[in-house]
Amino acid sequence: MKREFICIICPKGCRISAEYEGTDIKNIIGDKCLKGKDYVKNEITNPLRIFTGSVLVENGDFPLVSVKTSSPIPKKYLKKIGEITRRIKVEAPIEIGQVVAKNLVSEDINLIATRKVNIINK
Amino acid sequence: MPEKEVIIIGGGAAGLAAAVACKQKGIEDILIIERGDYLGGILNQCIHDGFGLEKFHTSLSGPEYAQKYINQVMDKKIPFLLNSMVVNLTPQKEVIVVNNNGLQHYRAKVIILAMGCRERTRGAIGIPGARPAGIYTAGVAQELINLKDYMVGEKIVILGSGDIGLIMARRLTLEGAEVVLVAEKLPYSSGLPRNINQCLYDFDIPLLLSHTVVDIEGNGRLSGVTIAQLGKRGGIIPGSKRKIVCDTLLLSVGLIPENELSREAGIVLDPITGGPQVDERGQTGVPGIFACGNVLQVHDIVDNVSLEAEYIVEGVTEYLEGRLTREPEIKIELGEGLRYVVPQKLIYRKDTIFSFRVNQPGEKKILIFEDGKKAIKKKSFPRVNPAEMIRVKLSSAELEGIKILKVKLVSL
């Protein structure tokens, strides 16, 4: 079958066409960079996304800390990880890049903080 | 009255980038005045990723992108005021600031406007019906969910397909809400294609084009909305109305540059962009007052906000050093296919970055700059979209000697 993909890797949103049967890719046309080609390959074989969300913070100057997965994860896990993040709580202070949860759903999925949260002085 | 070289109004993406760029150019006496509790502005609530691909060649979340600039402001010891609101700006470049210490007056040689934009509301688009709780603009919902730990609802309808609405459709879904549909009045989305893909299609959320909300019901809390399909001329197609049960309606129906202060200072605004009319250095009609970021024109990508801020600081430096020599003013004439152009006029014939938005989506288009007799620059686009700003640079050599500048977008 033939399908047109809109690449989500950067804001250019390139339209890339691919011919494939199942996960067997025959042809990719319209890719303008390697990332675009990889994106389409992954969309056909195993679509990947970065999860972004937030988790609760204790004793912080923000009630929440924003988080993302340290690498792209299979798209099918997005909702599951959303459910898990709603139950996680972390203690301030938190630095950008700090791991706030490990081994979610599968062993290599980690959540890292994308915001600095300072401890609140009570 | 304390005098500063440069006062920057707003400590969001544009203000921070402008401040850092000023410091790098050797301007020492800078003050950033920020209304909110923290620097970074709206980036703080944009916790999704995809920022910074152009500036930093990596995909960052909003807070991470902001922190890159906040770190530079801290390292360079650029002074800033938080919780401080500029309540008055004069053409003499005097500002009145109000904060916990009361009123303070400042004067500056240069003012950089970086106040950003705000959302259009239900009032602005005039949706009839009841006035229950549960109606939010998408950005307010984003702030409540991402910064205040307050969930806005369980069953959501989104009106408008602007990027914030699309991002919120995904965010609400991942927080466990059901997003029933996104309705868009126009026959095309006003959001970026990649966001329609990863925020709606990934979660099987329908996007209904040429649809709008025509009634709102609810006693106390929103209980439902009526949507209808619109015909080619924008009228409701008879028989197309249907009720949708929901407890929350999000509006993502456009952004308005926040220019009350600019108006007070006598700055002439562009009725289309909603931002000041500027020359090729981002200078408004009031000498020494410059504008960048969403207060000048609403951007779709924050990297372009930072780039625009850095670009106008070139002009700020030239102004302070008295190097901005005026040539006869050329008003840029906008031809077919284009909704607006920034800058609106040329005064110095320096290298200039032009920003455009197109009227409607199209394929195989060519953008043509003409000096009244011949084309001086052409650029072709396989695809154009009103959601995507077009930026084109013309060099001082290309602009030399011109008396007229016309721009149009035509089919190849």
Interface residues (C-beta under 8 A of the other chain):
Chain A: I6 C7 I8 I9 C10 P11 G13 R15 R49 I50 F51 T52 G53 S54 L56 F62 P63 L64 S66 K68 K75 L78 K79 I81 G82 E83 R86 I96 T114 R115 K116
Chain B: N44 I47 H48 D49 G50 L53 S59 L60 S61 G62 P63 E64 Q67 I145 N146 L147 K148 D149 R171 T173 L174 E175 G176 L192 P193 R194 I196 N197 Q198 D202 F203 D300 I301 R383 E388
